[in-house]
Amino acid sequence: MHWTDERVELLKKLWSEGLSASAIATELGGVTRNAVIGKVHRLGLSGRAKAPAPAPQRRIKPTRAPSHPLRTQTSAPVVRGNTALAPQIMPLVAIEERPEPALRPVEEVVIPMSERVTIMELREHMCRWPLGDPGREDFRFCGSRVGPSGPYCTHHASIAYQPVLDRRRERDRERRAARA
């Protein structure tokens, strides 16, 4: 397909009339919707405003009075029928704040350079905790004997695997501090 001056003028005219790219492609013949879109962008015609689509007419249903209005003699909600799955309404009770246990600071264990190992020296029974920057030449792994389960010694496992409750307490503390 070749864009002649006549076809380009027809494209500009149809585009300014608000026809879609598909409709223009059909009108021109022998050209795809994507080719029309590409030519429109190359010509810099893409700045037209779309005509607003007419809003669909909605049929308004007439409202009717309820056949069995609820009685509002009491302020308590009325639950009728099968109440097995109904939500239980519990009175609001002040929750007692318990003092949070002090978190023990993580003591830094100094591992002698003689015990630290490179990736080539690392074995199955050795701790895989990384020490230092992996991009530097002095990067090593802990190399201590691994604990009962997992890839780390007992000290590094206590850092890597924190109990869920401790993490939740820390997250709640951060949220409270952000609100204050």
C-alpha positions, 0 to 999 in steps of 0.5 A: 500500500502506498500513501498518495497525496489524495489518500492522505488528504482523505485521511485528514478529512475523515480524521477531522470528522471524527471517524475511528481508525477502523472506519477510515481503514475501511473507507480507504480500502487496502489499509489496516487500522494500525497503518491508519493510526501510524500515519495519523501519528506521523502526520501529527493529527493525533490531537483531536478530541473524542466525541463523548459517547452518549450515556446509556438511558437508565430506566428508573424503577419506582420505589415501593414501601416495604411490605413488612417494616421493621419495628424500632421500639428497641435500640438493639438490632433485630435478628430474624430467621436462622441466626446460626451464621448471624454475626454476634454483636459484642459490647465494646470493652476496653482492651488492656494494654500490656507492657511490651517485653524489652527486645534483647539487643542483637549482640554482634559475634566476632568471627575470627578471619581464620574461621571465615570461608570463601564460596569455594571453601563452603561445605554443607555443615558450615554457616552460610551467613554472608559477611561483608560486601559481595563485590569486594575481595575480602567477602566471606561467609561465617563458616561456623558449624550449622545449628540443628536445622537450616543453613545458619549457625544458631546465632545467625539463625536467631537473626534470620528467623525472628518469631512472628509475634516479635515481628508483629509487635514491632510493626504495631509499634511502628504504626503507633509511632507514625500516628502520634 
